[in-house]
């Protein structure tokens, strides 16, 4: 699946996207796998409450299942204006 990173997550991980193979069944499981990949990933996900996620461009929470998902995007909370 494609994993996209935006804003300060992209800066901490030092890449805008990765193509990964995963055995994760939920977003939370995926985050745990990513944290184990490198110190950069661990730093980006150090405070999960400050990270939002979308699966195939639909906002979800960390309990959401990954079955059939092609794209996961992680980004900070957004504010309106």
Secondary structure, DSSP 8 states (H G I E B T S, - for coil): -EEEE-THHHHHHT-SEEE-----SBHHHHHHHHHHH-HHHHHHTSSGGG-EEEETTEEE-TT-B-TT--EEEEE------
